[in-house]
Amino acid sequence: MTFQWGGLADTTEGLDAQQPPAHATRHRSRVEVIGYEKHDISTHEDGSMLVSTVLTERFSGAIQGMGYADHLRVLRPDGSGITTGIERIVGSIDGRKGSFILTAHGRNHSNGEVSGSWTVQPGSGTGELAGIRGRGAFTAKPDVDGTMHAEDEFVCWFEDKPAADAGRDTEADAPAPTGT
C-alpha cells in the first residue's frame, strides 16, 4: 500500500497518467521567506527530530503575492530529512487574482537546501483563480545571511466551466431577464 494524501503519494507511480492538458501554461516564480518559526515537537534517541515550521513567504514572478505555510519535517542530525506541508497562496497568477491551497512534499539536504514538489488542491481556488489546477517543483537555498529563498517552476491550468456555463464568458453575455 502506498501513502496518498491531498494528491501526494510516496511514489511517482501514477503521476505520468496525470499529465497537464495541452492548454496548460508553464511558469517560474521566486519565493522569499520573510517569516520563519520553528517548533520542536519531538526528539528521537538517534538525534533525529520532528519539527513544525511555520513560514510566511513573498512570491514574485508568475505568482505575485503572499504564502502562508505549515510544514512538518523529520530532520536527521546532519540536517537531511523529509518535509510535507500545506500552504495558502493569496495573490495573482498572470494577473488573475485570488487564492489557492497547495500541498507539498520534499527532502531536506544536509547542505541546508530543500527541494521537492507541490500540487494545487482541486477546488481550492478563489476569485479569478477558481478552478485552478497545477503542480510544480521547488528548490530552496539559504542566502549568505542565512535567509531562505526558493526558485519555483510550475505548470497550471483551469478546469472547464460546468456545462450549464459553457459558452457564457461574462454576466454581460447572459440573457436579459424577462417578465413584467
C-alpha positions in Angstrom: 0.0 0.0 0.0 1.3 3.5 -0.9 0.5 6.6 1.1 -1.6 9.2 -0.6 -2.7 12.5 0.9 -4.1 15.6 -0.9 -2.8 14.4 -4.3 0.6 13.5 -3.0 2.0 10.0 -2.9 5.1 8.4 -1.6 5.9 7.1 -5.1 5.9 8.8 -8.5 3.7 5.9 -9.8 0.6 7.3 -11.5 2.0 10.8 -12.0 2.6 10.2 -15.7 -1.1 9.4 -16.1 -1.9 12.9 -14.7 -0.3 14.9 -17.4 -1.5 18.5 -17.8 -3.8 19.3 -20.7 -2.5 20.9 -23.8 -3.7 24.4 -22.8 -1.7 24.3 -19.5 0.9 27.1 -19.1 4.4 26.9 -17.6 5.7 29.5 -15.2 8.6 30.4 -12.9 8.5 32.3 -9.6 10.9 33.3 -6.9 10.0 32.8 -3.2 11.5 34.8 -0.3 10.9 33.5 3.2 10.1 36.6 5.2 8.8 34.8 8.4 10.1 31.6 9.9 9.0 29.9 13.2 10.4 26.5 14.1 8.7 24.4 16.8 10.5 21.3 18.0 7.9 18.6 18.5 9.9 15.5 19.5 13.5 14.2 19.5 14.3 10.5 18.8 17.1 8.7 20.6 19.2 8.7 17.4 19.1 12.5 17.4 16.6 12.9 14.6 13.8 15.5 15.3 10.2 16.0 14.3 9.7 19.8 13.9 7.0 22.1 12.6 8.0 25.2 10.6 5.5 28.0 10.0 6.5 30.1 7.1 5.4 33.5 5.6 6.6 33.8 2.0 6.7 36.6 -0.6 6.2 35.4 -4.2 7.4 37.3 -7.3 7.4 36.3 -10.9 4.5 34.4 -12.4 3.0 34.1 -8.9 2.7 37.6 -7.2 1.6 37.6 -3.6 2.0 36.0 -0.2 2.1 32.4 1.0 1.3 31.1 4.5 2.6 27.6 5.2 3.0 25.0 7.9 5.5 22.1 7.2 6.2 19.1 9.3 9.8 17.9 9.0 11.8 14.9 10.1 15.4 16.1 10.4 18.4 13.9 11.0 21.4 15.2 13.0 23.2 16.0 9.7 20.3 18.3 8.6 18.9 15.9 6.0 15.3 14.6 6.1 11.8 14.8 4.7 9.2 17.5 4.6 5.4 17.7 4.0 3.2 20.7 4.3 0.2 22.8 3.3 0.3 26.4 2.0 -2.3 29.0 1.1 -1.2 31.5 -1.5 -3.0 34.8 -1.8 -2.2 36.9 -4.9 -2.3 36.5 -8.6 -1.0 34.4 -11.4 -0.7 36.1 -14.8 -2.9 38.9 -13.4 -5.7 36.6 -12.3 -6.4 37.4 -8.6 -7.5 35.1 -5.8 -6.1 32.4 -3.6 -5.4 28.7 -3.7 -4.1 25.9 -1.4 -1.2 23.6 -2.3 0.2 20.5 -0.6 4.0 19.9 -0.8 6.5 17.3 0.0 10.2 17.2 -0.3 13.7 16.5 1.0 15.9 18.5 3.3 19.6 18.1 2.3 22.5 18.2 4.7 23.8 21.4 3.0 20.7 23.3 4.1 18.9 23.1 0.7 15.3 21.9 0.5 13.8 20.5 -2.7 10.5 18.9 -3.6 7.2 19.2 -5.4 3.8 20.6 -4.8 0.2 20.1 -6.1 -2.6 22.6 -6.2 -5.6 21.2 -4.3 -8.5 20.8 -6.7 -11.4 23.1 -5.7 -9.3 25.4 -3.5 -9.1 28.3 -5.9 -11.0 31.5 -5.1 -11.8 34.7 -7.1 -10.3 34.7 -10.6 -8.2 31.6 -9.6 -11.3 29.5 -9.1 -10.8 26.2 -11.0 -7.0 26.4 -10.9 -5.1 23.1 -11.1 -1.4 22.5 -11.3 1.8 21.2 -9.9 5.4 22.4 -9.6 8.8 21.8 -8.2 10.9 24.0 -5.9 14.5 24.3 -4.7 15.1 26.4 -1.6 18.6 27.6 -0.6 20.0 29.7 2.2 21.5 33.0 1.3 24.8 34.1 2.7 23.0 35.9 5.5 21.0 32.7 6.3 17.7 33.8 4.9 16.0 31.3 2.6 14.8 31.8 -0.9 13.4 29.4 -3.5 13.0 29.1 -7.2 9.8 27.5 -8.4 8.8 26.0 -11.7 5.2 25.0 -12.3 2.5 24.3 -14.8 -1.1 25.3 -14.2 -4.4 25.3 -16.0 -8.0 26.0 -15.2 -10.8 23.4 -15.1 -13.5 23.7 -17.8 -16.6 25.6 -16.9 -19.7 23.4 -16.0 -21.8 22.5 -19.0 -24.5 25.0 -17.9 -22.0 27.8 -18.2 -20.4 26.7 -21.4 -20.2 29.5 -24.0 -21.1 32.1 -21.4 -18.0 34.1 -20.6 -19.4 37.0 -18.6 -22.5 38.2 -16.9 -22.9 40.6 -19.8 -23.4 37.6 -22.1 -26.3 36.3 -20.0 -29.8 36.8 -21.5 -31.7 39.8 -20.1 -34.4 38.9 -17.6 -37.9 38.7 -19.0 -41.2 39.4 -17.3 -43.1 42.4 -16.1 
